């Protein structure tokens, strides 16, 4: 493995990010999201999204292959004042447990260091992701929303306080 974390720049990287988005949903969400919804999620729809939304994306590459990505920025609503957000963090299943997610998270948080708090939304039943975010100092704080991804699923918000995480 020869892993690098970098800003997404080239069309090839955008396509690679789209593939990781599509493939990681197929790998991570069976049993968590309606299978018909997953079947309808296409690589083409992920590519359209990837080409529309190119800012604040980091990609993890193993040599020339995109194997993961993180999207980050200011919290998406005014609900949290002066907070950053990890919008998405996905890697291919074959790279689980190899430190790629940690490197992506570290790089994304470094770009959000101006914010006293950073939020992330995660599916309530995604225990693997919740454990990962807890290792990084994120804590559930009671906020939840229902998404309709074929059928209703609940996502919860986790917050990481910069000061506590640095101690």
N, C-alpha and C positions, 0 to 999 in steps of 0.2 A: 504494500500500500504506500502510495505517495500522495498524501492528502494535502490540499491547499484550500484555504478559505479566502474568497475574494469577492469584490463587488461584481454583480452580474452585468456584463457589458455587451457581449457579442450575440448575434442571432442564434448561433449554435448553443450558447449558454441559456438563452431564453427558451429554446426548444427543449434543452435538457432539464431545465427547471419545470417546464410543463409536464414532461414525462414523469419526473419524480412526484409531482403533485398528483397526477393520475394514478400512478403505480402504488404510491404509499397509501392512498385511500383504499385501494383494492387490498392491500396487505394489512393495514392497521384497523380497519373499521368493520370487517365482517362480524356480525353479532352485536355491533353497536349502532349501526345505521341500517335502515331498511335495504335489503338486498336488491330490490327493484330500483331504488335510487342509485345505488352503486353501479348497477348494470347500465343505467342511463348516463352516468358520468363518463364522458368520452375524452380521449386524448385530444381530439380537435377542440372541444370546449375549453379544456385546460390551456391549450395553446392560445386560443383567443384571449383568455384572461391574462396569460403571461405577457403577450405582446401589448396589451392595453395598460398593464400595471407593471412598469419596469423599475420604478424608483424604490430605493431603500430595500433592495434584495441582495442578500449575500448567498453565494453558492459554495458548496463544498464539492471539490473535484478530486477524483482519484485519477491522477495523470490528466487525460483530456476528457474524462467522462464526469458529467454532473451526477452526483450521488445524493445530494441533499440541498436544502435551502432554508433560509430564515428570512422572514419579512418583518420589518419593524418600523416604528415611527411614533409620532405624537398620538396619545390616546384618541380614538376615533370620534368621541363625542365630548361635549362639555361637562358630562357627568363627573369626570375626574379632572380636576384642575391641575395643570402642570405635571402631568404623568405621561410616561412613555408606554408603549405597548409592543409586545411580541405578537404580531398578527398571525404568524404561521411559522412552524418549524417542523420540517419533515425530512426524513432520510429513508433510503431504500432499506428494506428489512435485512438484506444480506450484510448491512453495515451496523446493525444493532450491536451494542456492547463493545464497539471499537473506538469510542471516544469522539466520534464525528459530531454527534449532537452536542456534546460538551463544548467542542471547539466552535460550533456555530453559535451556541448560546453565549459563550464568552465574547465572541466578536460582536454580536448584536447588542449585548448589554454595554459593551465599551462605547458603542455609538449612541447609547441612550443615557450615558452617565450624567448628563446635565439635569435629568429629571430625578426628583427625590423618590418617586415611586414608579414601578413598572408593573403593568397588568398583563395577564394572559387569560384567554378564555379557553376552556378545555371541556370536552364531553364528560359529564358527571360519572359515567361508567368506564371511562378510559383510565383504569388503574395504573397502567404502565406509564402513561404520560403524567399523571398526577404525581407519582413517585419521583419521576424525573424533575418536575418543576419544584417539588418540595426540597430535593437535594440542592437546588439553586436558591433556596430561601423564599420561594413563593408560598403563600399561605392562603387558604380559602377564607373568604370574608363574608359569606352569606348571600352574595348577589348571584342570581340564577336567571336564565332566560330559556324559553322553549323555542327550539328551531323546528321547522317542518322540512325534514329531509326524507320525503316519502311518507314517513310517519313522525310523530312528535318525538324529539329527543331533547334532553336538558343539558345545557352547558352551564358551567359555573365559572365565576371569575376568581382568579388568584392574584394576589398582590405581593410584590417584593419591595420592601422598603430598603432604599440604598444604604442608609446608615446602619441598620441592623445587620445587613448582609456583609458589610465590610468589617464588622467586629469579630 
